[in-house]
Amino acid sequence: MIPRQPYAPTPHSYVPNTTLSATINLDEEVKLTETRAERDLQDSLAEIFSIIVTIDELEKAFLKDAIPEADYTEICERSLKQYKSLVADETVAKAFVGLEEFKAEWDLEVPRATERIRVGMPSTAVTTTSGPPAAPAAAGNTSGTLILEATQDFITFLDALRLGLLAKDQLHPLLTDVIQSVNKVTDRDFENRGKIVQWLITLNQMKATEELSEDQARELELDINSAYQGFKSTLS
């Protein structure tokens, strides 16, 4: 019987490449980028990755009542602002391409973050609670101040439309102010409140400098004016 070898025999024709192994320094740091611009881009993309994952985990925690509503809203709003700020950079946007492309490239499964980014607002700003009618909002000085702020935000937005401001980066912040100030006044649903949310989603999906058409602008003005009337009816 041939004795069993303790290891596989090496063919006599194999000659180790000592030159190649000698050129590799295992203690040397491998540079992923060559310039500062490349490094900044990679840092931005890594930050976007982190924000997307954070939003997805935040949504899960909120659905499980594992985080207070106020904390959820604050963190979500901050994360969405950071995300929008990063992807607004031209260089980053070119490398990022789009949310779906970025998710595919990095094998991300984040359905809750995808929906939240699509909407562009925390779920607390989108949904309303149902139940018995709430007490009139103007019950005190603070409520009166909040009503005034909401009214001013409605008027400011409608004035912006009438002045011909049609770009996403002009209208989206103003309409965001409207829904946020309305939510501070009442959690009750009212006629055409959903139109505010739908237009926020529409604007959020546009590019920063993209503009509404004249037909869209007229429809938007009609919807927000109707929502304003619906909002005022809840205060009577």
C-alpha positions as CSV (number, residue, x, y, z in Angstrom):
1,M,0.0,0.0,0.0
2,I,1.3,3.5,-0.9
3,P,1.6,5.6,2.3
4,R,-0.9,8.5,2.5
5,Q,0.7,11.9,2.0
6,P,0.0,14.4,4.8
7,Y,-0.4,17.1,2.1
8,A,-1.0,17.4,-1.6
9,P,2.2,17.0,-3.5
10,T,3.4,20.1,-5.3
11,P,4.0,19.5,-9.1
12,H,7.7,19.9,-10.0
13,S,6.8,22.4,-12.7
14,Y,5.4,24.9,-10.2
15,V,7.7,27.8,-9.4
16,P,6.4,30.3,-6.8
17,N,6.3,33.9,-8.0
18,T,8.5,35.6,-5.4
19,T,8.6,38.8,-7.3
20,L,4.8,39.3,-7.1
21,S,4.6,38.5,-3.4
22,A,7.5,40.8,-2.7
23,T,5.7,43.8,-4.2
24,I,2.7,43.6,-1.8
25,N,2.9,45.2,1.5
26,L,0.2,43.9,3.8
27,D,0.7,46.8,6.2
28,E,0.2,49.5,3.6
29,E,-3.2,51.2,3.5
30,V,-5.1,50.7,0.3
31,K,-6.4,54.0,-1.1
32,L,-9.9,53.9,-2.6
33,T,-9.7,57.3,-4.0
34,E,-6.9,59.4,-5.5
35,T,-8.2,63.0,-5.1
36,R,-10.0,65.0,-2.5
37,A,-13.0,65.3,-4.9
38,E,-13.3,61.6,-5.2
39,R,-13.0,61.1,-1.5
40,D,-15.8,63.7,-0.9
41,L,-18.0,62.0,-3.4
42,Q,-17.5,58.6,-1.7
43,D,-18.2,60.2,1.7
44,S,-21.4,61.7,0.4
45,L,-22.6,58.4,-1.1
46,A,-21.8,56.6,2.1
47,E,-23.8,59.2,4.0
48,I,-26.7,58.6,1.7
49,F,-26.5,54.9,2.3
50,S,-26.5,55.5,6.1
51,I,-29.5,57.9,5.9
52,I,-31.6,55.4,3.9
53,V,-30.9,52.6,6.3
54,T,-31.6,54.9,9.3
55,I,-35.0,56.0,7.8
56,D,-36.0,52.4,7.2
57,E,-35.1,51.4,10.8
58,L,-36.9,54.5,12.1
59,E,-40.1,53.6,10.3
60,K,-40.0,50.1,11.7
61,A,-39.5,51.5,15.3
62,F,-42.4,53.9,14.9
63,L,-44.7,51.2,13.6
64,K,-43.9,49.2,16.7
65,D,-44.4,52.2,19.0
66,A,-40.8,51.8,20.1
67,I,-40.1,55.6,19.7
68,P,-42.2,58.6,20.8
69,E,-44.1,60.4,18.0
70,A,-42.3,63.7,18.6
71,D,-38.8,62.0,18.4
72,Y,-39.8,60.1,15.3
73,T,-41.0,63.3,13.6
74,E,-37.9,65.2,14.5
75,I,-35.4,62.5,13.4
76,C,-37.3,61.7,10.2
77,E,-37.5,65.4,9.1
78,R,-33.8,65.9,9.8
79,S,-32.9,62.7,7.9
80,L,-35.0,63.7,4.9
81,K,-33.5,67.2,4.8
82,Q,-30.0,65.7,4.9
83,Y,-30.9,63.2,2.1
84,K,-32.4,66.0,-0.1
85,S,-29.4,68.2,0.5
86,L,-26.9,65.5,-0.5
87,V,-28.7,64.4,-3.7
88,A,-29.2,68.0,-4.7
89,D,-25.4,68.3,-5.4
90,E,-24.8,67.9,-9.1
91,T,-21.7,65.6,-8.7
92,V,-23.4,63.4,-6.1
93,A,-26.6,63.3,-8.1
94,K,-24.7,62.0,-11.2
95,A,-23.1,59.2,-9.3
96,F,-26.2,58.5,-7.3
97,V,-28.4,58.3,-10.4
98,G,-31.6,57.6,-8.5
99,L,-33.0,55.8,-5.4
100,E,-33.9,52.6,-7.3
101,E,-30.5,52.5,-9.1
102,F,-28.7,53.1,-5.8
103,K,-30.6,50.4,-4.0
104,A,-29.9,47.9,-6.8
105,E,-26.2,48.7,-6.8
106,W,-25.8,48.2,-3.1
107,D,-28.5,45.4,-2.7
108,L,-30.6,47.5,-0.4
109,E,-34.0,46.1,0.7
110,V,-35.6,49.2,2.4
111,P,-39.3,49.4,1.4
112,R,-40.3,51.7,4.3
113,A,-37.5,54.1,3.6
114,T,-38.3,54.1,-0.1
115,E,-41.9,55.1,0.6
116,R,-40.9,57.8,3.1
117,I,-38.4,59.3,0.7
118,R,-41.0,59.2,-2.1
119,V,-43.5,61.1,0.1
120,G,-40.8,63.4,1.4
121,M,-42.5,63.8,4.8
122,P,-42.8,61.9,8.1
123,S,-45.9,59.8,8.3
124,T,-47.1,62.0,11.2
125,A,-47.4,64.9,8.7
126,V,-49.3,62.8,6.2
127,T,-51.9,60.9,8.3
128,T,-54.7,62.2,10.4
129,T,-56.4,60.6,13.3
130,S,-60.0,59.6,13.3
131,G,-62.4,59.8,16.3
132,P,-64.8,62.2,17.9
133,P,-64.6,65.9,16.9
134,A,-61.9,67.8,18.7
135,A,-62.5,70.9,20.7
136,P,-62.4,74.2,18.7
137,A,-58.8,75.1,17.9
138,A,-59.1,78.7,18.9
139,A,-59.6,77.9,22.6
140,G,-56.6,79.9,23.8
141,N,-54.0,82.4,22.9
142,T,-51.5,79.7,21.7
143,S,-54.1,78.1,19.5
144,G,-54.9,81.5,18.0
145,T,-51.3,82.1,17.2
146,L,-51.1,78.7,15.5
147,I,-54.2,79.4,13.5
148,L,-52.7,82.8,12.3
149,E,-49.5,81.0,11.3
150,A,-51.4,78.4,9.3
151,T,-53.5,81.1,7.6
152,Q,-50.4,83.1,6.7
153,D,-48.7,80.0,5.3
154,F,-51.8,79.3,3.1
155,I,-51.8,82.8,1.8
156,T,-48.1,82.9,1.2
157,F,-48.3,79.7,-0.9
158,L,-51.2,80.9,-2.9
159,D,-49.5,84.3,-3.5
160,A,-46.4,82.5,-4.7
161,L,-48.4,80.7,-7.3
162,R,-50.1,83.9,-8.5
163,L,-46.7,85.5,-8.8
164,G,-45.7,82.8,-11.2
165,L,-43.3,80.8,-8.9
166,L,-43.6,77.3,-10.5
167,A,-40.3,75.6,-9.7
168,K,-40.2,72.7,-7.2
169,D,-37.5,74.3,-5.1
170,Q,-39.7,77.4,-4.8
171,L,-43.0,75.7,-4.0
172,H,-42.2,72.6,-2.0
173,P,-40.8,74.4,1.1
174,L,-43.8,76.7,1.2
175,L,-46.3,73.8,0.9
176,T,-44.4,71.9,3.5
177,D,-44.9,74.9,5.8
178,V,-48.6,74.7,5.1
179,I,-49.1,71.1,6.1
180,Q,-46.9,71.4,9.2
181,S,-48.7,74.5,10.5
182,V,-52.1,72.9,9.8
183,N,-51.1,69.8,11.7
184,K,-50.2,72.0,14.7
185,V,-53.7,73.4,14.7
186,T,-55.8,70.3,14.2
187,D,-55.5,66.5,13.8
188,R,-59.0,66.4,12.3
189,D,-59.4,65.6,8.6
190,F,-61.1,68.3,6.5
191,E,-62.1,68.7,2.9
192,N,-59.2,68.5,0.4
193,R,-56.6,68.1,3.1
194,G,-55.4,65.1,1.1
195,K,-54.8,67.3,-1.9
196,I,-52.1,69.1,0.1
197,V,-50.3,65.8,0.7
198,Q,-50.7,64.6,-2.9
199,W,-49.2,67.8,-4.2
200,L,-46.4,67.6,-1.8
201,I,-45.6,64.1,-3.1
202,T,-45.8,65.4,-6.7
203,L,-43.5,68.2,-6.0
204,N,-41.1,66.0,-4.0
205,Q,-40.7,63.7,-7.0
206,M,-39.7,66.6,-9.3
207,K,-36.1,67.8,-9.9
208,A,-35.2,70.9,-8.0
209,T,-35.4,73.3,-10.9
210,E,-38.2,71.5,-12.7
211,E,-41.4,73.6,-13.1
212,L,-45.1,72.9,-13.1
213,S,-47.0,73.5,-16.3
214,E,-49.6,76.3,-16.4
215,D,-52.4,73.7,-16.2
216,Q,-50.8,72.1,-13.2
217,A,-50.3,75.5,-11.5
218,R,-54.0,76.3,-12.0
219,E,-55.1,72.9,-10.7
220,L,-52.7,73.3,-7.7
221,E,-54.1,76.8,-6.9
222,L,-57.6,75.5,-7.0
223,D,-56.9,72.5,-4.8
224,I,-55.0,74.5,-2.2
225,N,-57.6,77.2,-2.1
226,S,-60.2,74.5,-1.6
227,A,-58.1,73.0,1.2
228,Y,-57.8,76.4,2.8
229,Q,-61.6,76.8,2.9
230,G,-61.9,73.2,4.3
231,F,-59.3,74.1,7.0
232,K,-61.3,77.3,8.0
233,S,-64.5,75.3,8.2
234,T,-62.9,73.1,11.0
235,L,-62.4,76.2,13.1
236,S,-66.0,77.3,13.3
